[in-house]
């Protein structure tokens, strides 16, 4: 076979038998090795001539070599060098034609170029590592599918190509930046350095391919540069980190083969690395516009080909790669976060100290017009999470050796925080910031992290989370210093140059204030801007649901709102609750944080929002869009006017008049002086009892009873944890048990009672309540069995069912006992006893007190006024809490309405009634359910209408008399 075919074929480095075995190095022999050495020497010579062309031109001009008489000698020398190059190519081509391994490689390469869309051809080509220049393009920004989707914003970093007046300094700056200047800024683009590092690059690339199954791709940019990239996909791994992609941007002498990719790889993230234009296998030159196009193409490749979402992408930039990272974050502001490792604020301040002062004017023009890497302008355009890592022994980023105060990362941090927290940074704080940053960064002698974080979160909850945050305008100097130290510690971590992973692991444990998301972002993720481990400390959250009560869910500090919901739903699916009967078929829920009363969004993280252990959340069902649209249609429909209603109903009798004529003055006073919460509780209790009678004859009854048996048992199991939790707060065991007994085992109400009464003498007033000597451990299943014997005397067979069938009467009785249990669980019998004692101390007889409380719905103030005006007869004291409301005409009106009648046969509404009896605050939960909301609004509307009507009737009766 003719050797001409092998004259310009690529150099082969390694070949793999498969992607998991050790790669074998291709060994050049004989003529191929000799020819390649000559070509490499000539390439090195031309490179040195290019970089030193200004000095060589000046030298030749001074010696007169550029004169016309000497041009003949230059032509002869150039011709001789050209012949050597041609002969070298021929020798190398002939040597390659004699190698069987190389001929197999060329055959695979030709097949791939002929049909690169064939998966088999791609697979065979990836078994070889060769000069990337002749690798076929895997994906291009210039294809028809991507041309119409370029939305890149222009960031002026270079004036190359602009027509304007040219000064001698501008000409000198242009020549300098296009010869040796750019190579000084990006020494990794120097061919001599690349040749020296070549064996390490090949070895590092082979290690990624074999150990991490990395895939190498060539991406073409909009300016036709070809970028060398490598992708490690960990989405199929067990680690949650694999679902997040980290795009790395290397430093000015860094390559992805031996750069910062190793850190996210060790943490099991999916990683996409690339080499800057002009580095290793990437073509072009690392001018700012070419570098922007390169990283933009990498991002588009991740979105379109690798199918990652922006909110699942972290940008990681090292040194000068921090500019590429910041620029990309301004184009894609909804990325998950960015990490800037050992970066700077402005390239100009690093260049000036390293050049002679006499050339400072040329340096400024060269940087500002051709390579303006100004990170301070970019960092104010990105409002997402930012983590800065400062190298304490970095001699490149510091303008003075061994002076950490001159590290340019300090100035980038101050500039970012000045923009994000403008009112905190005044003249005194800038001086204080310099003093802090001149020393060790990991000390917090002034800052109270919890206090500062609470202030920021309080501001954000009221004003939104978009930057800048105008907090600190009314702070003192000390408070501003504390706030600066807090946000500084939250945004920067300091580590020595040798330990990148330790720096990132340190960074993940910080509660980043800079993780606050802007209002226009819909997704996050959030989550963290750094690279956390998947194995973190765990905590428990109390998730309150509208249908299944309280769930205790174990989560990680780095979980997001979406992950919390997923874990809660999995726990619901794994439980034995009759979810098939009462749960919607969709999992469209939202979380509400009770401590802040705000929605906990899907991208909010536990760590970023300072969620604490055992904190309570509400998990509510979202309204489907169709239901909202239908509701809007109903609201937009014009109803009849009041005049039309009167005309259509004029023939109907006035029912209210006949009802009101039978009312007694005492009943009017009852509803006028009654308490809404107390009355509503009685209404719900009676409606639930009627529902129990109906549901007892339906097939759902046994499942309902079984469901509440498990729920009551679970609440008693949690009682032990509640006692321990309250005792950990400093309250004694005796007071804790007393508070739980008084407040019906309600944690929140018990805590409020302890805070209000534990240090007062009023605690002793309850000593008459006999407290048993049960220990904390007795409040478990033994207490439950005792409860079944006392509270459910007639339903032991129901709560502990045997093989015999349960008749309808037993089912009804079991459901009624459930209603009685929740009706009496949080009743006010103990508070009522205090009210009775207070009225007895005033001198009123017990029989009149009982009648007064009955007439005023247990309202102490109203009862006292009633006693001063009325004299009543003695009645049975059990009437204070028994069946006061059964004969109420409001209850009769409600029971005659179709809304209530339909709800009596619904298990869903039975559960709703019992939940509201158990905890009155759950009323807000059911107001977010469309069906429950309609029913509750009907109850409240009827209740208020009747009370207003009674009050009007009572006043009119009084005036007529």
N, C-alpha and C positions, 0 to 999 in steps of 0.2 A: 504494500500500500504506500502511496506517495507521501513523503514527509511534509509536503506543502500544506497538507490539511492541519498539521499540528503547529504551524508557525505562531499563530495568535490565539491558541487555546489557553484557558486559564491554568494557573498553577494549582496543583492538587496537594492538600495538606494531610488529610486523614480520610479513612474509609471505615465504615461500620458494617459488621456482618448483620446486625439488627440494632434497634434503637435502645436496647437494654444491655448490650455487651460492651466490653472494653474496645475502644477505637484503636486501630492500628495506624501508625504514622507512615505515610508514603515516603519512601526513601528514593531520592534521585540518585542516579548512578551515571558514571562515565560522561559522555558528551552532553547529556541533558544538564548535569550538575555544573559542568564547565561553562556552558552557554548561559545558564541562569545567573551564574556569578558575574559574568561580564555585563549582562544586561542590568543587574542590580547595581554594579559599580557605576555604569553610565547614568542610571537614574539618580543615584546619589549625587553625582557630579552636576547634573542639570538642576537638581533641587538647590544645592548650595549656590550655584550661579544665579538662580532666581532670587533667593533670599538676599544675596549680597550684591545684587545688580546695581544699586545706587553707588556703593563703594567701588565696585569694579569699573563702572562707567567713568567715575571720577578719576580712577587710577589710569585707565586707558587713555583718557583725554589728556591727562597731565604728561604721560609718556609719549604722546603723539601717535598711538596705535590706531586712532580713529581717523587719521589723515588719509586722503585719497591714495597716496603712494603706498600705504601699508594695507589697503583693503585686500590686495591679492594674497598676502600672507594669511589674513583671517579666513579667506575663502578656502585656502588649502587646508588649514587646520580643521575647519568645520567639515570639509569633505572627508578628511581622514577619520574623524570621529564618527561620521555617518556610516562609512564603510565598516567600521568595527561593529557598530550596532547591527547592521544588516547581517554580517557574518555570524554574529552571536545568535541572532534569531534562527538562522539556518542550522547552526550546530545544535541548538536546543530542540528544534523541531525534529531533526533526524534522530536525536537521542530518545525523544518521546515515542517516536514511531516504533522503537524497538522494545518498548515496555508493554507487556500484555495487560497489566493492571491499568495503565493509563489509557490504553485503547478501549477497555471496557467502560471506563469512566466517560470517555468522549462519546461513545455510542449512547449511553444513558442521557448525556447532556443534549445531544442532537435530537433524541426522541422527545425529551421534555420541551425543547424549544419549538418543535414541530407541532405538538399538541399538549400544551401545558394544562389544559382543562381536564385532562385525564387524571383521575385520582391515582392510578397505578404508576403513572410516570412521575408524579410529584413524590410519591412514596419512595420510589427508587432513587430519585435525585437527592432526597434528604439523607441518604446513606453516605453521602460524600460531603467533605468540607473542603472547599476550594475558593479561589479568588471570587469575591462577591460581585465583582463588576459584571460578570457574565451570567449571574443568577437571573432567571426570568422574573418579571415583575408579578408579584402575587396579587396586589391590589393597587389601583391608581385613583388619585383624586380627579383625574381628567376624563374619567369615563362618563358616559351619558347619564348614568344614574346619580352621579354626585355633582355634576356641573351646576345644576339648578338649585343646589342646597347650600351654597357657600354663604354664610352669614357672618364672616369674620369682620370684626371692627378694626379699623385702621388705627394703629398706634405708631406715631411718628418717632422713629428711633434713628433714622438715617436720612440724609439729604442727598444721597447719591442719585444722580440723574436730574436733579433740580437745576434749572438755569438761573444763575444769578451772578453778580459781580464777583470775580475771582481775585483774591489777594495772593501775594507770594506765600504767605503762611498757609493759606488754604491749599495751594498747590503742593507745598511741602507736606502738609498733613495727609493729602490724598495719596501721595507717593509712599509715605511712611506706612499708612494703614494697609495699603495694598501690597506691600513687600514684606517687611519684617514686623510691622505693628500688630497686625491681626494674629500673627504667630506668637507674639509675646503674650497677647491676651488669651489665646487658645493654644497653648503649647502642644496639646494632644493632636493637633492637625499637622504637626511637623512630621514629615515622612521618616526622618532619621529616628525620632522617638518611637514611632509606630513600628519601625523595623526592629528596634531593640526590644520592644515589648511583645513582638509578634508571637513567640513561643508561649508566653503566658496567656495571651488572648486565646490562642487556639486551645490550650489546655483548659482554661476556664469555660470556654464555650462547650467543649466536649463533656465536661463534668455536668453542666446543666442539662445537656441533651440526654445523657445516660442516667443520671440520678433523678432528675426532675421531669423527664419527658418533655423537655422544652422544644418548641417549634420555631424555626427561623423563617422569617418572611421579609420580602422586599416590598417596600411601599413607595409609590411614586407621588411626589408632591405637585402642587399646582405650578411650580416653576421648574418642573421636570427633573428635580433632584431625586435620587434613589436612596432611600433610608434603610439602613440595616436594623432590623428589629428582632426581638426574641420574646416569645410568650410562654408562660408557665401557667397551666390551667389547673387550679385546685378546687374547682366547683364540685367535683365528684367526691372530694375527701369528706371525712367525718367532721372536720372542723368548720364552724360557722364562718371563720375568717375567709375561707375559700370563696364565698359569695361576693367578697369585696375585691375589686381590682385596684392595684397600686401601680400607677404610671411613674416611673423613675426618670429623672433628668440628671445626668452625670455632671461632674465638674469640668473645669477647663483642661484637665489632663486625665479625665476619667473615661472609662469604657464600660459598657454594661457587663462585659465578661469578667471584670475584676472590680466592679464598683459597688454601689449601695444596694444592688438587687438582692444580695445575700441576706440582708436584714429582714425584709418582708417574706422571703422564701422560708427562712427558719421559723417564722411565725405562721406558716401555712396559708398565706394570702396568695391569691392569683396575682401575677406580676407581669407587666409589659414594659420591657426596657428597649431603649434605642440609643444609637450613637449619633452625636451631632453631625451636621453636614461637614464633610472633610475628615471625619474620624473613622479609621479602620475601613469597614466596608461601605460607609455612606459617602456618596458623591457630593460635590459642591464645596462651598466655603462657609465657615461659621459666621457670616454676617448676620445681623439681627433679623433682617427680613427673611432670609433663608432659614434661620433657626425657628422663627415663628411658624413659617409654612411647614417645617418638618414636624414640630410637636402638634400642630393642628391636624396634620394628616394622621399622626399616630392616634390622636383622640377620635377622629372620625372612623378610623379602623376599629377601635375598641367599641364604638357605638354601633356601627353598621355590620361589621363582620363578626366580631366576638359577642355582640348582643348584650353588652353591659349597659345599665342605666346610669345617667350622670350621678344620681344620688347614691350609687354604689361604687363610686370611683374616688380614690384618694390620690392626690398629686404629691409626689415626694421629690424635692429638689435639693441637690447638694452643691454648695459653693456657687459657681456661676450658673449652674442649672437652676438655682432659685429664681433667676430672672425668667427663664422659660416657664417654670411652674406658675409664677405670679401672672405672667401674661396670659397663660392658658386659663387661669381661674377667672380673669376678667371676661373672657369669651364664653365661658361656661360657668356662670355664677352659682348654679345649683349643684355643683359637685359636693361630695360628702365633706371634704376638708382638705387642707394643704399642710404639708410639713416642710419647713425651711431649715436645712441643716448647714451650719457654717456659712451662711450667706452674708450679704452686705447691703448697704442702703443705696450707694451710688458708686459706679465704677470709677468716676473721675477722682474721688478722694483716695482711692487705692493706687491710681496711676501716677498722680502728681508726686508723691514722696519717692517713687522709684525711678524717676527721670530727672535729669539735670534741670536745675531751676531756670537756666537760660532757654530751655525748650518748652517751658510751661505753656506758652501761648499756642504753640503748635499742638501740644498734647490736648489742650482744651478743645481746639477746633476738631482734631481727629476724633476725640471721644464724642463730642456733642453732635457732630455732623455725620459720623459714619458708624459709631458703635455706642450709642447712648443707652447704656444699661442702667436705668434709673428705677430702682425698686420702690423708692418712696412714693413715686407717682402712682404706681400700680397697686400698692397695698391698700390705698384708700378707696380703690374701685371694687374691692372684693369684700363683701360683708359676711362671709361665712367663717367657719372655724379655722383658726390659724395656730400652729404650734411652732415655736422657734427653738432651735437647739444651738447653743453657743459653745464653741470649742475653747476651753480655757487655755490651751497651749497652742493656739493657732497662730502661726507666724505669718501667714499670708493675709488673713483678713484684718489683722492688727496693723495700724500704720506705724506703731513704735514697738520694737521688740521687747518682749517680757512686760508689756503694759496692757493688762486686760481692759483697762478703761478706754483704750483706743480701738477696741474691737468694733468694727462697723456694724455688727449685729445689734449693739447697744442702741445706736442711732435709729436703726430700722424699727426696733421695739418702741422707742420713745415716740417716733413719728406715727406709728400705728395707734398707740394708746392716746396720743394727743388728738387724733382724729376721732377715735371711738368714744373717748371720755373727755371732751374739751373743757368742762368746768372743773375737773379734778386737777388739770395741769396748768398751774400758774407759775410765776417766776420762782417762788420758793420751792415748788415741787420739782422743777427742772434741776435746780441745784441739788436737791435731795436725791433725785434719780441718779445723777452722775456719781454721787457719793456711794449709793447702794451698788451701782453697777461696777464701780471700781474694785469692789471686794468680792467675797464669795456670794454666789447668787442664791444658795439654798439655805438661807436663814431668815426667819420671820420674827424678829424680836418686837415688832410693833403691831403687826397685822393680826386682827381677829377674823379668821377666815369665815366663820359662821355668820358673824355680824355683817361683814361686807357683802357676802353672798346674799344674805337676806335683804339687804338694802337694794341691791341690784335687781333681785327677783321681784321685790315689791314694786319697784319702778316699772319693770317690764310688764308686770301683770296689769298695770294701769295705763301705760302709754305705748305698749307694743315693744317689739324686740328689734326694730331696725336701728342701724347706726346713723349718725352719732347718738349716744345716750347722754342726755343733759341731766346728769345727776351730780351733786356736789356743789351747786352754786351757793348754798347757805352753810357749807361745812366750814369748820375751823381748820387751821393749818395742820393740826395733829390728825384730824379726821381725813384730810386729803392725803397726808403722808401714809396713813394706814391703808387707805383705799388704793393708792398707787402700788404699795408693796404687795397688796393682795392680787391685783390684776397683773402685776409683773410676774409674780410667782405662778400665776395661772397660765401665763402665755409663754414663758421661757423656761427651759431646763438647761443646766450647764453640765457638760461632761468633757473629759479629756478626749483627745483625738482618737485614741486607740479603741474606744468602747462605744460603738454606735448603738448596738442592741441594748446595752444597759441604759443609754440615754432615752431610747424610745420606751423601754419598759418603765423607766422612771416617769416619763411624760404621761403615760397612760393612766397613772394613778392620781393625776391632778384633776380637780374640778375646773375645767376651763371656762372662765368668764367669756372668753372670745368665742365660745361655741354658740352664742345666742344667734338665732336665725333671723334674717330680715322678714318683714311681713309678707312680701310678695312671693316667698318660697312656699311651695305646697308640699314638698317632700324633704326629708332629711336623711334622715336617718339617723337621724340620727344619733346621729350617734357621735362618736369621738373623732377628732381630727388627727389623733395619733394612732399608733398601731397597738391596740391592747391584746393581751393574751386571751384565749377563750376560756381559760381556767381562772376565774376570779372569785372573790368572796361572794357569798350568797346571802340573800335576805328574803323575808316573807312579806307579802302584801295581802291586805284584807280586801277582797273584791266582793262588793255587794251587788247582787243581780236582782232584777225585779221579779223573777219567777222561782229562783232556787235559793234565795237567801244569801248567806255568807259563804265565800270560798276562801280558803287559805292557800295562796299560790306561791311557790318558791321560784324566785327569779335571780338573775345576775345583775350586778351593778351596771353592766354595760348593755342591758336589754333596752330595746326601744318600746314605744307604746304598742306597735304592731306585734312585737314578740310577746308582750305581756298578754295581749288579747288571745294570741294563739295558744299560749299555755293555759289560760283560763278556760278556753273552749275545749281543749283536750281533756282537762280535768272534768268538765261537765259531761263530755262524751263517755268518759271512763266511769262515771258515777252510776249508781243504781236508781237515779231519779227517773220518774216517768216522763222523760224528756220528749218521747215520741208523741205524747198527748198535748203537752203545753208549750213546746218550743217551736218557733218558726223554722222553716226549712233553710233559711239563709243564716249566714254568720256575719251579718252587717251590724257590728256593734261600735260604740264609741265609749271612751273612758273619760270620766270626770273626776278630777282630784278634789277630794272633799276639803282639804286644808286651804286650798286657794280658790275653790269654786270655779276653776277654769277647766276647759277641755284639755285632756292630755293627748296631744296629737301623735300620729303614727311615728313621726321622726323624732319626737322628744325622747331623750334618754334619761334613765334613772339617775345616773351620775351627774349629767349636765343640769338637771333640775333639782338636785339635792333632795331626792326622795329618801325617806327614812324607813327603817325597819318597822313592820307592823302598821304602816300607814294605810288609810282606807281610800278606796276608789269605788266609784259607781260604774258599772258596765251596763250601758243602756242600748236599746235597739234603735238603730237609725231609721228615720222615716224613709220609705222607698220613694223614689222620685215621682212615680206615678201617683202615689197617694197625695204628695204635696201639690202636684198639678191639679188633681181633682179638687183638693181643698181650695186652691186659688180660684178654680172655676166657680165653686159654691159661693166664695166671698164676693166674686165679681158679678154674681147674679142679683139683679134688683128684685127685692121682695115687694109685697103689697104695702101701700101706705097705711097709716093709722086710720084714716078716714074710710078707706076701702074695707079694712077689717071690721070697723064698727057697723058699716052698712050690711056686710054679709052675716054678721052675728047678732043683729039686733033682735032676732026672734028667739034667741037662746036665753034661758033663765040665768040669773046671776047666782052662781053656786056659792060664792064666798059669803054672801049675806046670810044665807041659811045656815052655813057652818058657823059663822061668827056669832049668830044669835044664841048659840048653845054654849059658848065659851064662858068659862068662869073667870073672874078677875084674878084669882090665884094662878091660873094657867097662863094668863097674859104676863104676869110678873115673872113667871118662871122663864119664859123665853126672852123677855126683855133683859133680865139680869143674868141669864146663863152665859157660860163660857163656850166659845165656838169649838175649841179642841175637845172639851169634855162632852158637849152635845154630839159632835160628829162621831166621837168614839162610841157613844151609846147607839147612835143610828147604825153604824157599821156592825156593831155587835149583834143587834137584833136582826139586821138583814142577813148576816152570816148564819144565824140560827135558822131562819126560814130556808136559806139555801141548803143547810144541812139536811132538813127534812126531805127536800126534793132530791138531792143528790144521793141520799141513802138508798133510794130505790133504783138507782142507775148503776151500770157496770163499773163506773169509775171509782166507786166508793172504796173498795178494798185497796186499790192502788194509792188513793189519796191518804188513807190511814197509814199504809206502809211508808209512804213518802214522809209524813209528819213524824212517824216514829223515828226514822233515821235522822231527821232534822233535829228533833229534840235531843236525841242521843249525841249528835255531833256538837250541839251547843253546850251540853254538859261536859263533854270531853275538853272543849276549849276553855271551860271555866277554870280549870287548874292553871292553864297558861295565863289567863287574865289575872288571877290572884297573884301569881309570881311576878307578872309585869308591874302591877300596882305596888307590890312590896319592894320591887327594885327602885321605885321612885321615892322610897323613904317612908311610906306609910306602914303602920304596924299591921300584923296579920289580923288582929281583932277588929281594928277599924275597917280594914278592907272587906272582911266577911260581912260586917254590919252594913257597910255601904251597898254591897251587892244584894243583900237581902232586902234592904229598904228600896232599892231601885230596880228590883226585878231582874237581877243579873245583867243589867245593861251596862256595858263598859264605860261608854261616854257619860251617861248620867251618874254612874258611881264615881267617876273621876271628878266630875263637877261637884258632887256632894262632898267628897273628901277635901277638895280645895277650899270649899266654902265653910265647912263645919269642923274639920279635924282639929283645929286649934281653938275652937270656941267652947264655951260651957254648954252650948246647946246639944253637944254630943251626948252629954250625960243624961239629957232628958229622954233619950231613947233607951236608957238602961233597963226600962221596964220591959222592953222586948227581949224575951228570953233567947239568948244565943246558945246554940248547941255547941258542944265541945268537939265538933267534927274537925278533923285535920284537913289540910289542903288535899291530900290524896283521896279523902273520902268523897270528894265532889266529882266522881267519875261514874262508872257504870252502876255502882252500888246506890248512888244517889238517884240515878235514873230509875232503877227498880223500885226504890222507895217512892219515887214520884208516881210511878205507874200504880202502886198500891193505894196511894192516898188520893191522887188527883183523878185517876181513872179507875175507880173501884169496880165499875160494871163492864169494863172493856179490856180486861186482861187477856181474854181470849182473842180479842182483835189485835192488840199490840203484840201478843205472842201467839199467833194463829196456830191452831192445830189442824189435823187432817179433816176434821168435820167442817161442813159448810156453814157459813155465817149467814144468818137470816137478815132480812131487811131491818128489823127492829134493832138488832145489835149494830148494824152499820150506821143507822141514824144516830143511835146513842153514842157511838164512837166519834162521829163527826161533831156532835153537840159538845162532847167533852173537849175536843180540840178547840172549839170556839171559846168554851169557858176557860180553858187553860190560858189562851192568849188574851182573853178579856181581863182575867185576874192577874196576869203576869206583871203588867205595868200599871195596875190600878193605883188609885191614890188613897188606899185605905189607911196607910200610915200617916200620910199628910192630913187625911181627914181626922184622924185621932188627935193630931196636934191642934187642928181647928176647933174640935169639940172641947179639948182641954182649955184653950184660950177663952172660948165663950163661957165655959163653966166658971173660970176665974173672974169673969166680968159679973157673975151673979145670976146668970140666966139658968133656969131649971133645965134638966136634960131632955124632958119631953118636948119643951118648946124649941130647944136647940135642934132637935131632930126634925121637927116640922119645918122650921125655918130653912135648914139646909136642903130639905126636900123641895121647898118652894123656890129656892134660888140656885138650884143645881150645884150645891156645895161651894158657893162663892162666899167667902168669909165676910167680906165687906158688905155685900148685899144682904147676907143673913143677919148681920148686926143691925142694919137699918130696918129689916123686916121685923126683928124682935122688938124694936122700940115702938113699932106701930101696931103690932098684932098680938093677939093672945090666942094660943092654939091648945088643943087638947093632946093628951098623951097618945102616942101611937107606937107601934112595934118598932124597935130600933133597927131591926133587920131591913126595914124599908129604905134605909139610907143608901144602900147599894143594890137592892134587889128590885128589879122590874119597875123602876120609877118611870121609865120611858116607854113601856110597852103600850100604854093606852094613849100615847101622844098622837094627836091628829096629824102632825107632820109626818110621822112614820106611816100612818094610814094612807096619806096622800101619796107618799113615795111608793108604797107597796101596790098602789092601784095604777101606777104608771107603767107603760109597756117596757120602758128601758130597764127598770128594776126587775120586772117579772121575767124578762128574757135572761137577765144575768143570774137569776137564782138557779138555773139548771146548767150553768157553765162552770166547769172545774177551774178554769183560769181566773174567774172573778172570785171564786171561793178562796183561792190562794191569795189573791190580791187583798181581800178583806182581812184575812188572818195576818198577812204581812203588815198591813197598816195598823192593826191592833197591837202587833208585837212591837213595832217601832213607828211612831208617828211621822218621823222624818222621811220614811219611805213613800209618803204621799207624793213627794216631789218626783220620785222615780216613776210612779204610775202616771203622772201627768205628762210624761214624755212618750207614753204609749197611746196610739190613736184611739183604740177602743176604750181603754181605761179612762183616758182623758175625757171622752164624751160622757161616760157614766158619772165620773166625779164632778164634772161641771154641772151636770143635771142635778145631782144631790145638793151641791152647794148653792146653786141658783134657787132651787125650791126652798131650801132652808132659809136663805136670806129674804126671799120674797114673802114667805109666811111670817117671819119675824117682823118685817117692816109693816106688813098688813095688820098684825096683832097690835103693834105699837100705835098705829094710826087709829084703829078701832077703839083701843083703850082710851086714847086722848079724846076722841069724839064722844065716847060714852061718859067720860068724866065731865066734859063741858056741858053736855045735855042735862046731866043730873044736877 
